[in-house]
Amino acid sequence: MKFKALFVLIIVIFLWPLPLFSRLDRGQSTQQIEIIMREIFVLETLIANMRLRQEITAPAYLAVNLRDNSVLLEKNVNQSHSIASITKLMTALLIKENVAQNRTIVLTNEMLRPFGQSPVLFAGLNISAEKLLKANLIQSANDASLALAHFLGPTRFVNLMNERAKEIGMKKTTFVDPHGLSLKNRSTVQDLFKLLAYLHLNHPEILTITKENNFWLPDRHGQLFKFQNMNHFYPLQNFIGGKSGFLPKARQGMAAVFNVNDNPIAILVLRSDNRQADIFTILRKINN
């Protein structure tokens, strides 16, 4: 695993232009400090899990070379599990294929109902599908996911999610919501691989969004708010993109693509105790 990206980000963090803080109000300064502390936390966690030497904790995992679809590692690939926010990859796909990115929608209280809200998405805000899509994929904002579903109608949207899954070949996948809060959103690592492979081939821009870490929106008062990337592999150069998911009863999951020796490798884990450590272990096994 290359550390170059980590070192570069550490340098950026600790060489942050301090005079900037003198030009910000207290609220903005507090947010800047929180952003720096979070970046440090993400790096520390990545490094700690990169150094762990342990067996894979996920009961179901899969690693496939997307260049030739050769299976590198696998276990219980057809075992069904709740997928939590990995759901949002399908939400993103439907929006990309059915909604113009500049189309806007006015947010309502109904759209903002789900747990996991963003403070800058509020009732009355007129916002584009493109910005909601980024909030959905970067910070995994559940209210953004539901708002996206309202472009096509929530019930119709979920029906389309299931139809699209079948078209892609995801025979053991079921969706009941667009954000993944329900444990009934279930799939297998084999099915999720099919979705990931489809995105990599046909909509790589969706994967590119998942590693962005510079997306901001203004709140009601015009103060910019940063959406924190919940896909914590984003500082790594070899992370092509993907989506993490977590629910207490579903535990941790991830569907992601990494560049390994110039090959795009899809890695999927479900019901993991530590998805970062599991993925680093899989990457080591592949390299060896």
N, C-alpha and C positions, 0 to 999 in steps of 0.2 A: 504494500500500500504506500502510495506516495504522500509525503508530508508537505510538499511544496505549497499547496493551497492553504494548509493550516498555518504555516509560518507567515505567508503573505497576509492572511487575515489578522493574525496576532499583531503584526507590525502596523497595519492600518488602525487597529483598535487603540494601541498604545501611543500612536503618533497622532491621535485625533486632535484636530486644531482647537486647542483650549480657548483661544480668543473668541471662538464661536459662542461660547456660553455667555459671554458678557453682552452679546447682542440678543439673547433670548430671554423671554420672561420666565418666571419660576416654573410654570407648568411645562414649557418647552424644554427647559434645562433638565427637569426631572425625567421627562421622557427620554432625552438623549442619554442620561445616565442609565436608565433602565435598559435601553437598547444595548449599550456597551456591556452591561452586566450580563444580559442575556446571551450576547455573542460569546462572551468568555465562558459562560455555562455550557453552551452548545459545543464549543471546542474542547473543554475539559471532559465532557461526557464522551465525545467521539474518541478522544485519545485514550481515555480509561477503558472503553469497550474494545478499542482496537488492540489493546495490550492483553485483554483477557484471553486465557487459554482454557476453553471449556467445550464440552460437547454441545451440539445444537439442542436447544430447549424446545423448539417448535415441533409439535407432533406431525405437522405437514409442511413440507417445503419442496421447492423445485428450482433448479438452475438450468437454463437452456441458452445455448448460443444462437442468437437470432440470425446470424449470418447463414447458418445451414440447418437450424432447428434441431441440432444434436443435443441430447439430454446429458448434462454433466453430473448432476446430483438429483436425487429424488427420494421422497418418502411420503407415503399415503397421499398421493396426488389427487385421488378422487374422494377423499374424506371431506365431508361438508362441515363448514364452520361459519360463524358470524363474521362479517368482514368489516363492520364499523365504517370508518370514513374512507376506506378504499372505494366504497360506493361512489364517491364524488368523481372518480374517473369516468364512470358511465354517464353521470350527470353532465360532465364537461363534453363528452362525445356528442350527446344529443343536442346540446346547445350549439356546438360547432356545426353540426350538420343540418340544423333546422331553424336557427335564429340568426339574423344579421347582427354582427357584433356591435354596430352603432345604434341598434334599436334600444329604446329606453323604456323603463317601467317606473311607475310611482309606487314606492314602498308603502305598505299598509301594516297595521298592527298584526294582522293574521300572518303576514309573511315573516314578521319578526318574532313569532311565537317560540320557535325551538330553543332549547337550551344551547348555549354556546354562541352568544350573540356578539356582534361587533359594535362598539360604542359610536362608530361613525356611520352606521346604517340605521336610519331612523325614519319613522312614519312621515310621509310627505316628501321624502327625498326622491328626485327624479334621477335615475342612474342607468347607465348603459349595461347591456349584457356583457360586454367586454370587461368592465370593472367588477361586476358581480362574479364573473368567471374567475378572475384573479383572486378575489377574496375567498371563493370556494376552494381553490386549489392550493393557495399559498398558506393562508392561516386556517384553512379548513373551517371557515365560518358557516355554521349550520343555517343561520338566517339567510345568508347569501344563496345557499343551495336551494332553499324553499322558494326564495324570490325568483330564482332562475326557472323553477318548475312552473311558476305562474305565467311565464311567457306563453306556454302551451296549455295551461290548465293543469293543476296538481294531479288530478285523477288520470287524465290522458297522459301526462308526462310519465307517471309510474308505469302505466300500461306500455308505453313506448320503450321504456327501459327494458322491460321483460321481453318485448318483441325483438328489440335490437340485440339483446343477449343471445337469443335463439338464432338469429341470423348470423352472428359471429361464430356460433357453435358452442355457446356456453349452456350445455344441456342441464347442468346441475346447479344453476344459479337462479335465485329469486330475489326480487327487489320489492319492498313495500313502501319505501320513502326515498327521497333524493339525496339525503344527507348521511344515512347510516346509523341513526340513533336507535333504530329498532334492531333487536337481536334476530329478527326474521329476515333481515338482509343477509342471505347466505350464499356461499359459493365454495369452490375448491381451488387449490393452487393451479390445477390443470386448466380450469375455466378462466381464472384470472390471467394466466399466461396468454390465453387466446386474446383477451382484451388488450393486454399490454403489447402483444405482438402487432395487433391491428393498429393501435395508436402509434407505435414506433414507425410503422410502414406508411400509414395514411394521414396521421395527424401528429407529427413530431412536435408541432408548436405547443400542444397540450403538455407534453413532457417538459418542454423548455420552460413553460410558466411555473411548473412545480419546483424549480430550483431558483426562481427569482427571489431576491431578498431586498428589493428596493421599491416596494409598492406602497404608495401613500394616498390617503384620501382626507379631505377636510371634514371636521365635525360641524355641528350646528353653528359654531362661532367662527368658523374659518380656520381653526388651528389644525395643522396637518397631523395625521395619526399614521404611524407605520404599522403595516400588517406583518406580523412576525411569522417567518416560515416555520411550519410545523414538521416539515420533512427534513429532519436534522442532518441529513447527509449533504445538504446543499453547499457547505464550504469545500467539499472534495472535488477536485478537478475531474475525476473519473465518474462522477455521478451524472448520468445523462438525464435522469428524471424519474419520478414515480410518486406514489402516494402512501402515506402511513395511515394507520387506523388504530383506534383504541376504544374499548369499552371495558369496564371492570370485569364483566362476565365473559367477554370475548377475548380478553387480554390483548396482546399487541400483534399487529400484522403489518405487512409491507409488501407492496408490489412495485418493483423498481428495475431500472436498467442501468448497468454500469459498463464503462469501457475497460475491458481487461485484455491487455496485450493487443490493442486495436480491434478487439471483437466486442460487439454489443451483447452483453450477457444479461438476460432477464433473471432476476432472483425474486422469489416469492416465498414468504413465510406467513403462516397463520397460527394463531393461538400461542404465540411465543411469550416466554417470560422476560426476554430481553432481545428485541428485534435487532438492535445495533450489534450486539455481541454475536448473535446468530449469523447475521449477514457477513460480518467480518470473518467469522469462522468459515463460512461457505466460500468467501473470496480466497482465503488462504488455501483451502482444499483444492479449489480450481487452479490456483497458481502452482500448486505442488504436483 
